[in-house]
Amino acid sequence: MPITIADVASRAGVSKTTVSRVLNGKGELEPSTAARVRRVIEELGYVPSARAVGLARGRAGVIGMLVPSLTWPWIGEVLQGAVDTVESNGYGLMLFTCNQGDQSMRQFANKASAKAFDGLLVIEPEGQLDYITELHGQGLPVVLIDDRELRPQFASVATTNRAGGESAARHLLANGRTRPVVITGTLAWGCTVERLDGFTAVYAEGGRPLPAGSVVEGDFTFETGRAVMRRFIEDGVEFDAVFAHNDLSAAGALQALREAGRAVPGEVAIVGFDDVPLASQTEPPLTTVRQPLREMGAAAARMLMAHFAGEPLPVEATVIPTDLVVRGSTSASS
C-alpha cells in the first residue's frame, strides 16, 4: 500500500496539518517537530503528490480552458500553444467544450465551483459571457483568446484582423484583381467586421469600392463557402477574386469554382484567413492571412503563469500581428 500523509502523521505523533506545513513551509513550527516529521518522511519514503502539494499551497496546479467546440479547425493550434506553455511550467490543462450545450456548461460550472483549476483561458462560447464575468468577479483569473468583441474587463490576446483584411486586398489589387467578392464570417463577431472593414477600405482607397451584392455573410463553414460561391456564379455576378474570412469557407468556394469550370488562379484568385493545415493541402494551395494561432494560445497561458508569480493581469490587450502567406490560389508561380 502506498504511504500516505496520515501514515507520516501517525508515526511522527503529529496531525496531518502539521505534516502539510512541513511539506509546504507554511506556519510556525517548533524546529524539533519539523525535524522529526522530516525524519519520518525519509524513513517511510513518503512522496507527496504534486496535486496534494498544490492544494496545500492553495493551488490546484491546473489551468482550465473553455472553448466552443473542437470542430473549429483553428482551435487545435491555439490549444497546442497553451498546452506547451502550461506543461512547461509544471501545470496541467483541463479542457472544456460546449458541445453538449447546457449539460457541458453544468459540468464546467461544477468544476469551477470545486476550484478544480487556478485560472481560465477562454475562447468565448456564445451566450456565456455573463457567467465568465461572474467567475472573474469572484476572483478567478481569466484571459480571453481571439476576443471577438472588445471586453475591457478581461485580459486578452488577439490578432490584427483589420490589418489582415488590408493585406489581402493589397495583394489582390497588386495582382490586378479589381472585382472581388467577399464571403464573410458571422457579422455579429468583431473579427468579421474588422476583416471586412480593412478589405473594403483598401479597395475604396484604390478607387474600386465594392458594389452592393459583392459581400455575403457566411458562417465560417466549408458548406456555406461552397453555397455562396455557387450563388454568385448562378446570379451572374462578375468577379475575378474571392476573399473568404477563413480557410474552410475559402476551400468551399474553391470547390464550387472548380465544379463550375472556373480556373484558379487564372480566372479567379482566392484568399482565405487563418492558415490552418488545410490551406496548404487544397489544389491549388490557398493564399491566406496567417493568424498566429499557436502564439496566441502560448501568450494567453504565459499571462496566467506570470499572474501566479505575482504580476497583475494586463489591462491592455496583447495583439500579435497577422501576415500574408502567398500560395497558388492567387499566383500561378507560387
C-alpha positions as CSV (number, residue, x, y, z in Angstrom):
1,M,0.0,0.0,0.0
2,P,1.3,3.5,-0.8
3,I,2.5,5.6,2.2
4,T,0.0,8.4,3.0
5,I,0.3,11.7,4.8
6,A,-1.8,10.0,7.6
7,D,0.9,7.4,8.0
8,V,3.6,10.1,8.4
9,A,1.4,12.0,10.9
10,S,0.8,8.8,13.0
11,R,4.5,7.8,13.1
12,A,5.6,11.3,13.9
13,G,2.9,11.8,16.5
14,V,1.5,15.0,14.9
15,S,-1.6,16.0,12.9
16,K,-1.8,15.8,9.1
17,T,-2.0,19.6,9.1
18,T,1.4,19.7,10.8
19,V,2.9,17.4,8.1
20,S,1.4,19.6,5.4
21,R,3.0,22.7,7.0
22,V,6.4,20.9,7.0
23,L,6.0,19.9,3.4
24,N,5.0,23.4,2.2
25,G,7.0,25.5,4.6
26,K,3.9,27.3,5.9
27,G,3.1,28.2,9.5
28,E,5.3,28.4,12.7
29,L,6.6,25.1,13.9
30,E,9.0,24.0,16.6
31,P,12.3,23.2,14.9
32,S,12.4,19.8,16.7
33,T,8.9,18.9,15.5
34,A,9.7,19.8,11.9
35,A,12.9,17.8,12.1
36,R,11.0,14.8,13.5
37,V,8.5,15.0,10.7
38,R,11.2,15.2,8.0
39,R,13.0,12.2,9.5
40,V,9.8,10.1,9.4
41,I,9.1,11.2,5.8
42,E,12.6,10.0,4.9
43,E,12.3,6.7,6.8
44,L,8.9,5.9,5.3
45,G,9.9,7.0,1.8
46,Y,6.8,9.2,1.6
47,V,6.5,11.2,-1.7
48,P,3.6,13.7,-1.7
49,S,1.7,14.0,-5.0
50,A,2.1,17.2,-7.0
51,R,-1.7,17.7,-6.6
52,A,-1.6,17.4,-2.8
53,V,1.2,19.9,-2.6
54,G,-0.6,22.3,-4.9
55,L,-3.8,22.1,-2.9
56,A,-1.9,22.6,0.3
57,R,-0.5,25.8,-1.2
58,G,-3.9,26.9,-2.2
59,R,-3.5,25.9,-5.9
60,A,-4.8,23.1,-8.0
61,G,-1.8,23.2,-10.4
62,V,-4.3,23.1,-13.2
63,I,-5.4,25.7,-15.8
64,G,-8.9,25.4,-17.2
65,M,-9.6,26.1,-20.9
66,L,-13.2,26.7,-22.2
67,V,-13.8,26.6,-26.0
68,P,-17.0,26.4,-28.0
69,S,-16.1,23.3,-29.9
70,L,-13.0,21.3,-31.1
71,T,-14.5,21.1,-34.6
72,W,-13.4,24.7,-35.3
73,P,-10.2,23.9,-37.4
74,W,-8.0,26.6,-35.8
75,I,-8.7,25.8,-32.2
76,G,-6.3,22.9,-32.2
77,E,-3.4,25.3,-32.9
78,V,-4.4,27.7,-30.1
79,L,-4.8,24.7,-27.7
80,Q,-1.3,23.4,-28.6
81,G,0.3,26.7,-27.9
82,A,-1.5,26.9,-24.5
83,V,-0.6,23.3,-23.6
84,D,3.0,23.7,-24.4
85,T,3.3,26.7,-22.1
86,V,1.2,25.3,-19.3
87,E,3.0,22.0,-19.1
88,S,6.5,23.6,-19.4
89,N,5.5,25.5,-16.2
90,G,4.6,22.3,-14.3
91,Y,0.8,22.8,-14.7
92,G,-1.9,20.6,-16.2
93,L,-4.6,21.7,-18.5
94,M,-8.3,20.8,-18.1
95,L,-10.3,21.3,-21.3
96,F,-14.0,22.1,-21.5
97,T,-16.1,22.4,-24.7
98,C,-19.8,23.4,-25.2
99,N,-20.6,20.5,-27.5
100,Q,-23.4,19.4,-25.3
101,G,-24.9,22.8,-24.6
102,D,-26.3,23.3,-21.1
103,Q,-25.0,19.9,-20.0
104,S,-21.5,20.8,-20.9
105,M,-21.8,24.1,-19.0
106,R,-23.1,22.4,-15.9
107,Q,-20.1,20.2,-15.9
108,F,-17.8,23.2,-16.3
109,A,-19.7,25.0,-13.5
110,N,-19.3,22.1,-11.2
111,K,-15.5,22.1,-11.7
112,A,-15.3,25.9,-11.3
113,S,-17.3,25.7,-8.0
114,A,-14.9,23.0,-6.8
115,K,-11.9,25.2,-7.6
116,A,-10.5,22.5,-9.8
117,F,-8.4,25.0,-11.8
118,D,-6.5,28.1,-10.8
119,G,-7.2,30.2,-13.8
120,L,-9.1,30.1,-17.1
121,L,-8.3,30.5,-20.7
122,V,-11.4,31.3,-22.8
123,I,-12.3,31.3,-26.5
124,E,-15.7,32.8,-25.7
125,P,-18.7,30.4,-26.3
126,E,-21.8,32.2,-27.5
127,G,-24.0,33.3,-24.6
128,Q,-21.6,32.5,-21.8
129,L,-20.1,36.0,-21.2
130,D,-22.2,36.7,-18.2
131,Y,-21.2,33.5,-16.4
132,I,-17.5,34.0,-17.2
133,T,-17.8,37.6,-15.9
134,E,-19.3,36.3,-12.7
135,L,-16.4,33.8,-12.2
136,H,-14.0,36.6,-12.9
137,G,-15.7,38.8,-10.3
138,Q,-15.4,36.0,-7.8
139,G,-11.6,36.2,-8.2
140,L,-10.9,33.6,-10.9
141,P,-8.1,34.9,-13.2
142,V,-9.5,34.9,-16.8
143,V,-7.7,35.5,-20.1
144,L,-9.7,35.7,-23.4
145,I,-8.3,34.5,-26.6
146,D,-9.5,35.7,-30.1
147,D,-11.5,38.4,-28.4
148,R,-14.3,38.8,-31.0
149,E,-15.5,42.0,-29.3
150,L,-13.8,44.5,-27.0
151,R,-14.0,43.2,-23.5
152,P,-12.0,45.7,-21.4
153,Q,-12.8,44.0,-18.1
154,F,-10.6,41.0,-19.1
155,A,-7.0,40.4,-20.1
156,S,-7.0,39.2,-23.7
157,V,-4.9,38.1,-26.6
158,A,-6.0,39.0,-30.1
159,T,-4.6,39.5,-33.6
160,T,-4.7,42.2,-36.3
161,N,-7.9,41.3,-38.1
162,R,-8.3,44.7,-39.8
163,A,-4.6,44.7,-41.0
164,G,-5.1,41.1,-42.2
165,G,-8.1,42.2,-44.4
166,E,-6.0,45.1,-45.7
167,S,-3.1,42.8,-46.6
168,A,-5.5,40.5,-48.5
169,A,-6.9,43.5,-50.5
170,R,-3.5,45.0,-51.3
171,H,-2.2,41.6,-52.6
172,L,-5.2,41.1,-54.8
173,L,-5.0,44.7,-56.2
174,A,-1.3,44.2,-56.9
175,N,-2.2,41.2,-58.9
176,G,-4.7,43.2,-61.0
177,R,-7.8,41.8,-59.3
178,T,-10.3,44.7,-59.4
179,R,-13.7,42.9,-58.9
180,P,-13.6,40.9,-55.7
181,V,-16.4,39.2,-53.9
182,V,-16.3,38.6,-50.1
183,I,-17.6,35.7,-48.1
184,T,-17.6,37.0,-44.5
185,G,-17.8,35.2,-41.2
186,T,-20.6,35.8,-38.7
187,L,-21.2,39.6,-38.8
188,A,-22.0,39.6,-35.1
189,W,-18.4,38.9,-34.3
190,G,-15.9,41.7,-34.1
191,C,-13.2,39.8,-36.0
192,T,-15.5,39.6,-39.1
193,V,-16.3,43.3,-39.0
194,E,-12.6,44.2,-38.7
195,R,-11.6,41.9,-41.6
196,L,-14.3,43.3,-43.8
197,D,-13.6,46.9,-42.9
198,G,-9.9,46.5,-43.7
199,F,-10.5,44.9,-47.0
200,T,-13.2,47.3,-48.3
201,A,-11.2,50.3,-47.1
202,V,-8.2,49.4,-49.3
203,Y,-10.4,48.8,-52.4
204,A,-12.2,52.1,-51.8
205,E,-8.9,54.0,-51.4
206,G,-7.7,52.4,-54.6
207,G,-10.8,53.8,-56.4
208,R,-12.5,50.4,-56.6
209,P,-15.3,50.5,-53.9
210,L,-17.1,47.2,-53.6
211,P,-20.5,47.3,-55.2
212,A,-23.7,46.2,-53.5
213,G,-24.2,42.4,-53.6
214,S,-20.5,41.6,-53.7
215,V,-20.4,40.9,-49.9
216,V,-22.3,38.0,-48.5
217,E,-22.4,36.8,-44.9
218,G,-21.2,33.3,-44.2
219,D,-20.6,31.2,-41.1
220,F,-17.0,30.0,-41.5
221,T,-18.0,26.6,-42.8
222,F,-17.0,24.8,-46.0
223,E,-20.6,24.1,-47.0
224,T,-21.6,27.8,-46.8
225,G,-18.5,28.9,-48.7
226,R,-19.4,26.5,-51.4
227,A,-23.1,27.5,-51.4
228,V,-22.4,31.3,-51.5
229,M,-19.9,30.9,-54.4
230,R,-22.4,28.8,-56.3
231,R,-24.9,31.6,-55.8
232,F,-22.5,34.3,-57.1
233,I,-22.0,32.1,-60.2
234,E,-25.7,31.4,-60.8
235,D,-26.6,35.1,-60.3
236,G,-24.1,36.1,-63.0
237,V,-22.0,38.3,-60.6
238,E,-18.8,39.3,-62.4
239,F,-15.8,38.8,-60.2
240,D,-12.1,38.0,-60.5
241,A,-11.2,37.4,-56.9
242,V,-12.7,36.0,-53.6
243,F,-11.8,37.0,-50.1
244,A,-13.2,34.4,-47.7
245,H,-12.9,35.1,-44.0
246,N,-11.5,31.7,-43.1
247,D,-9.7,28.9,-44.9
248,L,-12.6,26.5,-44.6
249,S,-15.1,28.7,-46.4
250,A,-12.3,29.6,-48.9
251,A,-11.9,25.8,-49.6
252,G,-15.6,25.6,-50.1
253,A,-15.5,28.5,-52.6
254,L,-12.6,26.8,-54.4
255,Q,-14.6,23.6,-54.7
256,A,-17.6,25.5,-56.3
257,L,-15.3,27.3,-58.7
258,R,-13.7,24.0,-59.9
259,E,-17.2,22.4,-60.3
260,A,-18.2,25.4,-62.4
261,G,-15.0,25.1,-64.6
262,R,-13.5,28.4,-63.4
263,A,-9.7,28.3,-63.4
264,V,-7.9,29.2,-60.1
265,P,-6.0,31.5,-60.2
266,G,-6.3,32.1,-63.9
267,E,-9.8,33.4,-63.8
268,V,-10.4,33.8,-60.1
269,A,-7.9,34.4,-57.3
270,I,-8.8,33.2,-53.8
271,V,-7.5,34.4,-50.4
272,G,-8.5,32.8,-47.1
273,F,-7.8,33.6,-43.5
274,D,-6.2,31.6,-40.6
275,D,-3.5,29.4,-42.3
276,V,-4.8,26.2,-40.8
277,P,-3.1,23.0,-42.2
278,L,-6.0,22.7,-44.8
279,A,-4.8,25.8,-46.6
280,S,-1.6,24.2,-47.8
281,Q,-3.4,21.0,-48.8
282,T,-6.0,22.3,-51.3
283,E,-5.4,22.3,-55.0
284,P,-4.1,24.8,-55.7
285,P,-2.9,25.7,-52.2
286,L,-4.6,28.7,-50.6
287,T,-3.1,32.1,-50.2
288,T,-4.2,33.1,-46.8
289,V,-3.8,35.6,-44.0
290,R,-2.0,33.7,-41.2
291,Q,-3.3,34.1,-37.7
292,P,-0.6,33.5,-35.1
293,L,-2.8,30.8,-33.5
294,R,-0.2,28.9,-31.6
295,E,1.4,32.1,-30.4
296,M,-1.9,33.4,-29.2
297,G,-2.5,30.3,-27.1
298,A,1.0,30.5,-25.7
299,A,0.8,34.2,-24.9
300,A,-2.5,33.8,-23.0
301,A,-1.1,30.9,-20.9
302,R,2.0,33.0,-20.1
303,M,-0.2,35.7,-18.8
304,L,-1.7,33.3,-16.3
305,M,1.7,31.9,-15.3
306,A,3.1,35.4,-14.7
307,H,0.0,36.3,-12.7
308,F,0.5,33.3,-10.4
309,A,4.1,34.6,-9.9
310,G,2.7,37.9,-8.6
311,E,2.2,40.0,-11.7
312,P,-1.1,41.7,-12.4
313,L,-3.0,40.6,-15.5
314,P,-2.5,43.3,-18.2
315,V,-5.3,45.7,-18.8
316,E,-4.4,46.3,-22.4
317,A,-5.0,43.5,-25.0
318,T,-1.9,41.7,-26.3
319,V,-2.1,41.9,-30.1
320,I,0.0,39.5,-32.2
321,P,0.2,40.5,-35.9
322,T,-1.1,38.6,-38.9
323,D,1.0,38.0,-42.0
324,L,0.1,37.1,-45.6
325,V,1.1,33.7,-46.9
326,V,1.1,33.6,-50.7
327,R,0.4,30.3,-52.4
328,G,-1.0,29.1,-55.7
329,S,-4.6,30.3,-55.4
330,T,-3.5,33.8,-56.3
331,S,-0.3,33.3,-58.2
332,A,0.3,30.5,-60.7
333,S,4.1,30.7,-59.9
334,S,3.6,30.2,-56.2
